[in-house]
Amino acid sequence: MCARERRAPPPLTPPWTLSALLLALAAPWAAGTGALTYPWRDVETREWLVCSQCPPGTFVQQPCRRDSPTTCGACPPRHYTQFWNYLERCRYCNVICGEREEEARPCEPTHNRACRCRPGFFAHAGFCLEHEPCPPGSGVTVPGTPSQNTQCQPCGPGTFSARSSSSERCQPHRNCSALGLALNVPGSPSHDALCTSCVGFPLSTAEPGAPGAEECERALIDFVAFQDLSFKRFLRLWHALAGPEAPGPVPPREGRVELQLKLRQQLLELREARAGALAGRLLRALREARLPGLERSVRARFWAH
Ligand SMILES: *[C@@H]1O[C@H](CO)[C@@H](O)[C@H](O)[C@H]1NC(C)=O
């Protein structure tokens, strides 16, 4: 056969043939795959030929003939070939980016379109899932990427994160003494330290509306609402403050933080409703709710003995 004969080494190898061979072997695309050729039977002569393949971005427009090499044609728009090939047409760029994806690489002659998850989403098991926020009490250590969810860590001593967020780190607690204020409520992992200018025991003596009374009432409200009490105890206090004309029980499935915020709102409304009446009302409610420990610490802090 002609093709085989042509591949047989000639009796004398000229030096340029050897160097061309070495060059071909050194080409990275040739490593391990053998020569980038393919067998082709000429339609007219029925003779087997060895045709060269076409490089990425092209396809075989015309197979080689006995006396002419392979003609490669460029891939048309929206088509590609990624590897050396002997395809008769380029492949269609068939990757379509989904609703939660964006194009990472457009369709080009040498590769298919590639997608990645849009900002705010990450790839998991073939889906783009939303970056999860870190809950209150924990902060972001590494923001989410297209391939990874948000990394969270509980806030360490002296730091807090009050909000559910996928970007906020834990922040240091406010330093009341550095601000020239008194510490009213120590900071926790989920809330900042609360400072006040209320000092002394003005609630036992002050007239309603006296200077400082308002700030002390606000401090009293924060002091009670941010106590480290169980949900059940907060609920008892809430009912005691609401009185018999309560608008209905708080749904028991609500979290403690929700209830604390609600209680704080309730206390603020009581203060608005009747100036100067808050402290007395609160002390009665604490007794009614059977919270003697909290009643004692409220008295110790806000009333003269
Ligand atoms: C708060 O500030 C005071 C005075 O600036 C400082 O001595 C103290 O160490 C600070 N406390 C914290 C917890 O940073």
The ligand as an SDF file (V2000), in Angstrom:
LIG
                    3D

 14 14  0  0  0  0  0  0  0  0999 V2000
  -12.1300   50.7700   77.9390 C   0  0  0  0  0  0  0  0  0  0  0  0
  -11.4880   52.0020   77.9690 O   0  0  0  0  0  0  0  0  0  0  0  0
  -10.7240   52.2120   79.1390 C   0  0  0  0  0  0  0  0  0  0  0  0
  -10.2480   53.6520   79.1340 C   0  0  0  0  0  0  0  0  0  0  0  0
   -9.9660   54.1120   77.8630 O   0  0  0  0  0  0  0  0  0  0  0  0
   -9.5820   51.1990   79.1730 C   0  0  0  0  0  0  0  0  0  0  0  0
   -8.7910   51.3680   80.3120 O   0  0  0  0  0  0  0  0  0  0  0  0
  -10.1890   49.8000   79.1690 C   0  0  0  0  0  0  0  0  0  0  0  0
   -9.1490   48.8270   79.0930 O   0  0  0  0  0  0  0  0  0  0  0  0
  -11.1260   49.6150   77.9880 C   0  0  0  0  0  0  0  0  0  0  0  0
  -11.8090   48.3590   78.1480 N   0  0  0  0  0  0  0  0  0  0  0  0
  -11.8830   47.4930   77.1710 C   0  0  0  0  0  0  0  0  0  0  0  0
  -12.6210   46.2370   77.4510 C   0  0  0  0  0  0  0  0  0  0  0  0
  -11.3850   47.7060   76.0750 O   0  0  0  0  0  0  0  0  0  0  0  0
  1  2  1  0
  1 10  1  0
  2  3  1  0
  3  4  1  0
  3  6  1  0
  4  5  1  0
  6  7  1  0
  6  8  1  0
  8  9  1  0
  8 10  1  0
 10 11  1  0
 11 12  1  0
 12 13  1  0
 12 14  2  0
M  END
$$$$
